[in-house]
Amino acid sequence: MAGLTLRDVRKSYGATEVMHGVDLDIEDGEFVVFVGPSGCGKSTLLRMIAGLEEITSGTVAIGDREVNDVAASKRGVAMVFQTYALYPHMTVYKNMAFGLKQAKTDPAEIVRRVNAAAEILQITDYLDRSPRNLSGGQRQRVAIGRAIVRDPDVFLFDEPLSNLDAALRVQTRLEIARLHERLKTTMVYVTHDQVEAMTLADKIVVLRDGRIEQVGSPIELYERPANAFVAQFIGSPKMNVFEADDLPASAAGALGRTVANNERVGLRPENLIPTTGTNVAVQGKLELVENLGEYALVHLVTPSGVEFIAKTDKPPTVNKGDMLGFAVKPELAHYFDKDSGIRI
């Protein structure tokens, strides 16, 4: 096992720089998740760690060894891709053993590693099957098993669940979490799904436009986002953000302070409390209700035209177009600079 160190890592395609000096420390045995919108550079960064993309400048070290000029096959990493990339003409066993055979590993050792990985992933009964006779979730487990048998220092996952249906995503996510708990190996996982990030990660790295916006534990990013971008990216539904003109006159009393003209206030949907009293922090006209059984997502529009969402225990008993008011505990409000977006 080994940790990872990135220092001023940059990537350019011609004159276009897409990664802008990334610095990151990943401890030995940590589960780190890269998240961010499409095009933010998370997969590019992962591929540079793997050695599949050349680094324009900076250094990548695995453990104590700088690997900038080390071939991907010699870095001690194993990668699981978004597509399963299994050989269709080979059995599950042969798919998992192929890399070891290419490396001229002792045949007895190949048998031991493949059987051990199959037991961990509960695919022992499928070793004689071909990939076409497996479900999507089983194929992804075979792809993970192919990585496990290499006994790498670092596992790299590039959106491994995106091709699975919702139920299989949850199941496979749990299996990956259990795998990390069992192997205690450093894992770096790329996803655009912040729910996956929140449930899997020891540490989350939020990326935007080739730069790191914030690094921290899931709860740190949820409770103390560094800026408005992180605040709205972490959490589902995303945080509502308002300017002073979007709030009613009663907001100052409800929030315990005035929202200045150079500020924006962030209120998470789950922290908004329906109220008919005078402690209204934000109000809006009812547009739509998503009744999801255990809770409801209430879509509203402020008098100034800003859309926002409240997450309530049950749907409101008013009609579409009616005004609804919401209170909030002042300590749960977040404040950001209007221009820079940085947390105040």
N, C-alpha and C positions, 0 to 999 in steps of 0.2 A: 504494500500500500504506500501511497505518497500523496503529499499535498501539491497544490499548483500555485505558481506565482506568475503574474503578468505585470510587466513594467513598460509603460509608455508604448503599448502595442498599437500600431497603426496599419491601416490597409488602404491602398490606393489602386484605382483602376485608371491608368493614365494620369491625367491631371485631376481626376475626381477622387477626393479622399472620403472614404465611407466609414472608417473607424478612426476616431480622433483621440489617440493617446489614452488607452484604457489601462488603468492600474487596478489590480485585484489580487487579493490573497485568499486562497481556499485551503482550509486546514485539512490535514490527513483525516479521512473518514467522514468528512462533512457531505451532506446532501445539499447541493447548491442548485437553484433553479434560475435560469435566465428568462425573464419575461419582458414583453414589450409589444407594441403594435407591429403589424407586418412592415418589413423594410427597415426595422430599427437596427439590424446588424447582429441579432442574437445567434442565428445559424452560422453566419460568417465567422463570428468569434469562436464558436464551437469547432468549426472546421479548421481554424488556425491552430487551436489547441491540439487537434487530432493530427495535424500535418497534411491535411487535404487542401489547404489554402496557404499560399506563401505569405509570410509576414513582410510588409514593406519596411518597417523599422520597429524597434523595441525588442523585448526578450520574453520568451516563454520558458519557464522552468518547471519540470516535474520532479518533485523531491528536491534534491540538491543539484540536479543536472539540467543545464540549459539545453533545450532541444530544438532551437531554431533551425539547425542544419541536419537534424536527425530525421531519417525517413519515417513515414507514418508507421510502418510495420515494426520499427525498432523503438518506438516511444513508450511501449508498455501501456498502451491505451486500447480499449475495445469500444466500438461504436455500434449503437443500435439506431437504424434509420427509420424514417417515417414509413417507407415501404419495406415490406418484409425481406425482399431480395433473396428469397430462397431458391435453390436450384430445383426446378420442377421434376427433373428426372431422377433425383436422389431421394432416398428415404430420409426421415427425420434424423436418424442416427448418422447417416453419411453427411447430411448438411452440417450437423454439429461437429463432426470429426474432421471435416475437410481442411480447415485451416491448420489444425494440428498435424495432419498428414503432410501438408505442404511444408511445414516447418520441420519435418522429419522427426517428430516426437515418437518415443518408444511406443509400440502398439499396445502394450499392457497399460501404459500411462493414459493413452487415448481412451481406452475402455473405461478406466477408472474415472477420468474426468467427465466423460459424456454421461455415464450412469449417475454420477454424483449431481451433475447439473440437472439431469432429467428428474431426479428425486426432489430436488429443491423446488423445481417448477411444476411438479406433478404432471409430467408428460411421459413417464416411463412406459405407459401402455401404448403410446403413439410412436415409439421409436422405429417400428417397422412400416409405418404408413408413409405415403407420399404427401407432399404439401396440399395437393388438390383435395385430399380426403379430410382436411382439417378445417375448423372454423377460423374466422379472423383472429379471435383471441388466442387460439391454440398456435396459429402461425406466428403471432407476435411473441409468444412464449418461446417458440423454437428459435426465433431471431435473438432473443435475450439469452437463451441457453448457449447459442453459438458464441456469444460474447463472454459468458461466464467461463467456458472451458479454457479460454486463453489465460485465465487467472491474471487479469491485468492489474496494474497499479491504480488506474482510473477508468471508470465507466463513463461513456458519453452517450446521451440519449437525445436524438433530434426529433422532437414531436412524435414520439412512438405511438401515441394513442389516437392520433387524428383520423385514422382510417377506420376506427371502431365505432359501433353504435353506442348510444348513451349508457346502456346497462353494462356492456363489455368494458367501456372506459372506466367505470367505477370499479369493476372487479379487477381489471388489470392494474389500475392505479394502486389498489390495496396490495396486490402481489408485488409490485415494485417496491412499495414501502416495506413490506415484510422481507424482501430480498436484501434491502439495505440494512435492515436491523440484523439480519443473519450474517451477512458477509462483512459488514463494518468497513466497506471499501469506499473511497472517495467517488462520488457520483456528481456529474454535471448534467443537468436536464434542461432542455429548451422547450418552451411552450408559449403559446399566445393566450392560453387559458389560465386566468389568474386563480380560478378555483383549484386547479391542479397545483399551482405554485403554493397556495396557502396551505394545502393539505399535505404536501410532500416535503417541503423544504425545511432544512435547518436554517438556511440563509437564502434570501431572495436578492437577485440583482436586477433592478429595473433599468432597462435601456431605452433610449430614444435618440434617433438620428445618429447612431454610432457613438453615443456617449453614455456613461453611467449616470443615472439620475439619483439613485440611492441604493445602498446596500444595507441589509439588516434582516432580523428575524421577521416572520410573517406578522406577529403582533406589533412589533415596532413600526413597521410600515403602515399598518392599519391605524394605530393609535397616534403616531407622530410622523405623518408623511412630511418629507423635506420640502415639497412644493405642491402646487395645485395639480400638476400632471400626475404625480405619484398618487395623490389623494383620490383622484378620479379613476385611476387605473386599478388600484387595489380596493376591492369591495364590490359586491354585486347585490343589487343594482349600484351603479356608480354614485359617488358623492354629488349632491346638489351644490352648486356654487352660485352665490348671489352678490350683486353689488348693492350699495346703500339704497339706490333708487328703486330696487326691486322689492324692498321690505316695507311693511306698514309702519305707521308712527309708533305703534306699541312695541316694535322689535327691540328698541334700546332697553326697555324695562325687562322684556322677556329674556334677553341675552345677557343682561347685566352690564352692558356697555354699548356705546354707539359705534356703528360701523362707519369708519371715516371714508371720505370720497376716494382716497388712494388705496382702499382695502377691498377685499372680497371675503365673504364669510362662507365656509363650507359646512353643510349640514347633511349627515348621512341619512338615507331614507328610513333606516331602522331606528333612528333616534328621534324621529318626529312623532309627537304625541297629539292625537286629535283633541281639540279643545273648543269650547264655546265661551270661554271666559275672556278676561282682558289680557291674559299673558300670551298673546299671539306673536310668535316670532316670524312666521311666514304664512301667507294665505294665498289661495288660488282657486280658480274655477275648475270644477270637476270635468275632466275630458273623457276618461276611460278607466275602467276597473278590471284588473286581471285577477280573477278569483282562483287561487291556486290551492284551495282547501285549507291547509294549515295556516296560510296567511294570504293577504291580498296586496297587490301592487296598485296603488292609486295614482293615476297620472293627472296632473293639474297644470294650470297656467296662471302665473301671477298677473295682476292688472297691467304690469309693464311688458308682458308678453314672454316671460321666461318660463320654459317648461321645467317641471320638477316632478319627482316621484316620492311618495310616502309609502312605507311598508307597514301595514297594520294587521292586527290579529284577525280582523274580519272586515268585510266590505262595508263602506259607509251606507247609511240608510237615507241618503238624499238623492236627488235627481241630477242627471247630467246637466251641467251649466250652473249648478248651485255653487256658492262660495263655501270653502272649508278653511278653517284656521288650525294651525299646529303650533304647539309649544315645544320647547326643547330644554334639556338641562344645560345651563350656560357652560359647564365644564366640558361638554361634548361638542362644542362649536370649535371650528378651526378657522384661523385667519391667515390670509395670504396677501402679499403685496400685489396690487392690481396690475402693475407693469411687468415685474419680473416673475411673478407667481411664487416667489419664495415664501416659506412659512414665516409668519410673524410670531 
